[in-house]
Amino acid sequence: MKETSKKEEAYYKKWEITRERKWLYLLVNGSVYWGLPMTIGLFLVQTNFSIENMHLASFLKLLALFMAVGLAEGWRQFKRIDAIYVSLMDKQEIDKGMAALRLGEKWNYENLSIFKDADQTLTIQNQLLWLEDDDRDVEKLKETLNVVYEDYQRLEKHVNFEQFMGNQKVKIQLVDNSGKENLLMEKLIVKD
């Protein structure tokens, strides 16, 4: 991900408020800022800039069409900006988590609980367990451990986290978190 400028960061901080008023954003940025200029422009071109050819009914038809299309355009813009915002917030969350790990603290990220052992091995544990006590055969435990590993791999794709990890050993652990905290299964990953 490219680095963001101070101006972009300020914009995305304001976006947190804007995203709560999605319909207002769609109406203003889609229908008004996009749909209205398109309506006026096309109406003037269709009428050859001649007052005699301008009729209110044809203007209102174009206005209704471009206001509706403007909502769709506003939605497209909203989704694009919101995806960047979510990605930026995720980066900040990961940076905070890495700082916590450097201080020897535990970091909770999504369904993962992450901490360093005494031997500096990074331990990744599940926070939730989706299996009932009577449904814990070896295959289901392996499958669940792989889900935790896939969550870790998504985290590992972030450039900052990948650099932070370097060649550290990683333990993926599946724990029974129903109050017992029993280790059910473990997988050790050694990076070259």
C-alpha positions as CSV (number, residue, x, y, z in Angstrom):
1,M,0.0,0.0,0.0
2,K,1.3,3.4,-0.9
3,E,2.1,5.9,1.9
4,T,-0.6,8.5,2.6
5,S,0.1,12.2,2.8
6,K,-1.0,14.4,5.7
7,K,-3.9,15.8,3.6
8,E,-5.1,12.3,2.8
9,E,-4.8,11.2,6.4
10,A,-6.9,14.3,7.5
11,Y,-9.5,13.3,4.8
12,Y,-9.8,9.8,6.1
13,K,-10.1,11.0,9.7
14,K,-13.2,13.0,8.5
15,W,-14.4,10.0,6.6
16,E,-15.1,8.2,9.9
17,I,-17.9,10.7,10.4
18,T,-19.0,10.8,6.8
19,R,-19.3,7.0,6.5
20,E,-21.9,7.0,9.3
21,R,-24.1,9.2,7.0
22,K,-23.9,7.1,3.9
23,W,-27.2,8.1,2.4
24,L,-26.4,11.8,2.7
25,Y,-23.1,11.2,1.0
26,L,-24.8,9.2,-1.8
27,L,-27.3,12.0,-2.3
28,V,-24.9,14.9,-2.2
29,N,-21.9,13.4,-4.0
30,G,-23.8,11.2,-6.4
31,S,-27.0,12.9,-7.3
32,V,-26.2,16.6,-6.7
33,Y,-22.4,16.8,-7.5
34,W,-22.5,14.3,-10.3
35,G,-26.1,13.9,-11.5
36,L,-27.1,17.6,-11.6
37,P,-24.1,18.8,-13.7
38,M,-24.5,15.8,-16.1
39,T,-28.2,16.7,-16.4
40,I,-27.6,20.4,-17.2
41,G,-24.7,19.6,-19.6
42,L,-26.7,17.0,-21.6
43,F,-29.8,19.1,-21.6
44,L,-27.9,22.1,-23.0
45,V,-26.3,19.9,-25.7
46,Q,-29.6,18.3,-26.7
47,T,-31.3,21.6,-27.0
48,N,-28.4,23.1,-29.0
49,F,-28.2,25.9,-26.3
50,S,-31.5,27.3,-27.8
51,I,-34.2,28.5,-25.4
52,E,-36.9,27.6,-28.0
53,N,-35.9,23.9,-27.8
54,M,-35.8,23.8,-23.9
55,H,-38.8,22.1,-22.4
56,L,-39.3,21.5,-18.7
57,A,-40.6,17.9,-19.2
58,S,-37.4,16.8,-21.1
59,F,-35.3,18.5,-18.4
60,L,-37.1,16.7,-15.6
61,K,-36.8,13.3,-17.4
62,L,-33.0,13.8,-17.7
63,L,-32.9,15.0,-14.1
64,A,-34.7,11.9,-12.8
65,L,-32.4,9.7,-14.9
66,F,-29.1,11.3,-13.8
67,M,-30.2,11.6,-10.2
68,A,-30.8,7.8,-10.1
69,V,-27.5,7.1,-11.9
70,G,-25.9,9.6,-9.6
71,L,-26.9,7.5,-6.6
72,A,-25.1,4.5,-8.2
73,E,-22.1,6.7,-8.9
74,G,-22.1,8.0,-5.3
75,W,-22.3,4.3,-4.1
76,R,-19.3,3.4,-6.3
77,Q,-17.3,6.3,-4.9
78,F,-18.4,5.6,-1.3
79,K,-17.3,1.9,-1.6
80,R,-13.9,2.9,-3.1
81,I,-13.1,5.5,-0.5
82,D,-14.4,3.3,2.3
83,A,-12.2,0.4,1.2
84,I,-9.1,2.7,1.4
85,Y,-10.3,3.9,4.9
86,V,-10.7,0.4,6.2
87,S,-7.3,-0.6,4.8
88,L,-5.7,2.5,6.5
89,M,-7.4,1.7,9.8
90,D,-6.2,-1.9,9.6
91,K,-2.7,-0.7,9.0
92,Q,-2.9,1.5,12.1
93,E,-4.3,-1.4,14.2
94,I,-1.4,-3.6,13.0
95,D,1.1,-0.9,13.9
96,K,-0.3,-0.6,17.4
97,G,-0.3,-4.4,17.8
98,M,3.4,-4.6,16.7
99,A,4.2,-1.9,19.3
100,A,2.5,-3.9,22.0
101,L,4.4,-7.0,21.0
102,R,7.7,-5.2,21.1
103,L,6.8,-4.2,24.7
104,G,6.0,-7.8,25.6
105,E,2.3,-7.3,25.7
106,K,-0.5,-9.4,24.3
107,W,-2.3,-8.2,21.2
108,N,-5.8,-9.2,20.3
109,Y,-6.4,-8.9,16.5
110,E,-9.7,-10.1,15.1
111,N,-10.0,-13.8,16.3
112,L,-6.3,-14.0,17.2
113,S,-4.5,-13.6,20.5
114,I,-0.8,-12.9,19.7
115,F,2.1,-12.7,22.2
116,K,5.8,-13.6,22.5
117,D,6.9,-16.6,24.6
118,A,9.9,-16.4,26.9
119,D,12.0,-17.8,24.0
120,Q,10.8,-14.9,21.7
121,T,8.6,-17.3,19.6
122,L,5.5,-15.5,18.4
123,T,2.5,-17.4,19.6
124,I,-0.8,-17.1,17.7
125,Q,-3.9,-18.5,19.5
126,N,-7.6,-18.5,18.7
127,Q,-9.9,-16.4,20.8
128,L,-13.0,-18.3,19.9
129,L,-13.5,-22.0,19.5
130,W,-16.4,-23.1,17.3
131,L,-16.4,-26.8,18.3
132,E,-18.5,-28.4,21.0
133,D,-16.8,-30.8,23.4
134,D,-18.3,-33.9,21.8
135,D,-17.4,-32.7,18.2
136,R,-13.6,-32.5,18.7
137,D,-12.2,-35.3,16.6
138,V,-8.6,-34.9,15.2
139,E,-9.7,-33.9,11.7
140,K,-12.0,-31.1,12.9
141,L,-9.3,-29.8,15.2
142,K,-6.8,-29.8,12.3
143,E,-9.4,-28.0,10.2
144,T,-10.0,-25.4,12.9
145,L,-6.2,-25.0,13.4
146,N,-5.9,-24.3,9.7
147,V,-8.5,-21.6,9.9
148,V,-6.5,-19.9,12.7
149,Y,-3.4,-20.3,10.5
150,E,-5.2,-18.7,7.5
151,D,-6.2,-15.8,9.7
152,Y,-2.5,-15.4,10.6
153,Q,-1.5,-15.6,7.0
154,R,-3.9,-12.7,6.1
155,L,-2.1,-10.7,8.8
156,E,1.3,-11.7,7.6
157,K,0.5,-10.2,4.1
158,H,0.8,-6.7,5.6
159,V,4.2,-5.3,4.7
160,N,4.9,-3.8,8.1
161,F,4.0,-7.1,9.9
162,E,6.1,-9.1,7.4
163,Q,9.1,-6.9,8.1
164,F,8.4,-7.1,11.9
165,M,8.4,-10.9,11.7
166,G,11.6,-11.4,9.9
167,N,12.7,-15.0,10.5
168,Q,11.0,-15.5,13.9
169,K,9.5,-18.8,14.8
170,V,5.8,-18.9,15.0
171,K,3.5,-21.2,17.0
172,I,-0.1,-21.5,15.9
173,Q,-2.1,-22.9,18.9
174,L,-5.7,-24.0,19.1
175,V,-6.9,-23.6,22.7
176,D,-10.1,-24.5,24.5
177,N,-11.2,-21.1,25.6
178,S,-14.3,-22.2,27.5
179,G,-12.5,-21.2,30.7
180,K,-10.1,-24.1,30.8
181,E,-7.5,-22.7,28.3
182,N,-6.3,-26.2,27.5
183,L,-4.0,-26.6,24.5
184,L,-5.7,-28.8,22.0
185,M,-3.3,-28.6,19.0
186,E,-0.2,-26.8,18.0
187,K,1.7,-26.1,14.8
188,L,5.3,-24.7,14.7
189,I,6.4,-22.6,11.7
190,V,10.0,-21.8,11.2
191,K,10.9,-19.3,8.5
192,D,14.0,-19.6,6.5
